[in-house]
Amino acid sequence: MKDVVFPQIDRLMADLDGLAGLVDSSRPGWSRVAMTEVDTHSRYWVADRMRAEGLEVRVDGIGNVIGTLRGRGNHRKAIVVGSHTDTVDGGGRYDGIVGVVGALEVVRMIRESGIVLEHDLRVVDFYNEEANRFELSCLGSRAMAGALTSKHLATQDDHGRTLGATLEAAGWDPQLAGTRWADDEVLGFLELHIEQGPILERQGLPLGVVTSICGISRFRAMFTGQRDHAGTTPMTSRHDAGCAAAGVVLAVEEIATSAESAVGTVGSVTFTPEATSVVTESALLTAEFRSPDDAWFTLAREQIAEATAKHAEKRGLEHSVQWLPWERPTAMDDHVSSVISSSVGQLGHPAAHLYSGAGHDGVQMAKLGPVGMIFIPSAGGRSHCPEEFTDPAQIAVGVHALAQSVVNLDQESTR
Ligand SMILES: [Zn+2]
């Protein structure tokens, strides 16, 4: 397989800095939150950069920016690379954008290597990857995969405004015109992303080949007991909903800790009334589990059911557990991952094989075709915060691996 030239770090960092300059300066860190003016502005900035590299550019109904480098083979299937440029509020300057500016550099590197791809290469800046105020993430890729439904668009925020109306106000089309891709146009989707965790740094490895993206399952547990005087009601006569919720907080920690690869987080606990002089009448708890192991979630749900029943019965409480619609784990495609692994090897780099605890557009793109991901180290494992950092030299190694993987996938698919 033909070697691709090494990326030019200055050029790569100039794009990264250009985009990192387009942020909401009234917010901490690098904030480019979807559906804001600065996000829209940055999307057209990316479109301009794509045009400057000679790509055919279109911005679809929901704001995905797609630049195409035509292949010579006139194949229906395209190789797709990209990531997202939106951030969480107060986020960092590497999450997402590394995969977008890296993909632009890949276009230049392929050209400079004297390689003409057989397949079209589509560079995508996906719209709104981060969870938005409608508690929905990956809007752009979801719409591409035909999985953004009218029910999603009718979801309301705290002010009663729908997602559809909010998209329209941001300049996008809630009818999602031209966003849906056909089921047979993706040869492979490859995303370069920062790890957002500490594993590569701890192992001293420059690259990670992602094996799967964790599933996420969230629930609400509700306990209802009895409001009583906190001074006069003996401990043995209480129906304290707060204590039951506290038991489930610790159960979430224990269940996740005892699994081989899982995490569990309690997001909120709300007591009613919130008064130290009153025994808590009701308590609402929200929590989530993440794991790459599909079967484990069944066990976790059983254990939560047992824990809530145990803590409720002990105190004579009514209780309920409501599991929200979940994202199942998404396995990366074996073939695309093996192309990535061999490309990394061809460039002489060692790599870890690891799963992603964070969600990515690959979950949606897997509905359209084979998906693979490449991780680069995150300093201190920090992410979704202004401290997020990856050394430029490490970014360049990741971009090199991405470019070589694209070329190898293209060449081996036409032999
Ligand atoms: Zn991201």
Residues whose N, C-alpha, C, O or C-beta is under 5 A from the ligand:
A	BS01	ZN	D95 G96
